Amino acid sequence: MLTLYTSGYKYSRRRCESVVTYFYNKYLNKYKIELEVLHRGFLREGVYGWESVTGPVLKPRSFLIEIHNRLNKDDYTKVLLHEMIHVHQHVRGDLRDIGCLRLWKGINCTELDYEDMPWEQEAHQREQELYEDYLNYLTTL
């Protein structure tokens, strides 16, 4: 079961719910997930979005995705899918945050540069494929 909360301004609630539901049904439907998607300006931070665990870290099932609210619909969809990949990584147990440590499959990767982080590499590799699959999914509705 998915519990989804969305908030913020200058975003399409329908698109947000559609993207999250698509991803959840395809990859996470065995789990009870609580997700909040917060839309806000990220100009100062210089990012498009990020994901964090908001509940227990041992078996995370509660998440927050913050996403830049001024993206065009294609970039918005890709960024949201990218962040949903991180949710999936946490649920699978591949990506874990323990205190100040960030572990990937049990290996401490806290000191890695952004482009060397294996969870980011996986998300970047999969986002275009997921985007195209999502567009195909929309045509079958």
Secondary structure, DSSP 8 states (H G I E B T S, - for coil): -EEEEEEESSS-HHHHHHHHHHHIIIIITTS-EEEEEEEE--TTTT-SEEEEE-S-SSS--EEEEEEETT--HHHHHHHHHHHHHHHHHHHHTSEEEETTEEEETTEE-TTS-GGG-HHHHHHHHHHHHHHHHHHHHHHH-
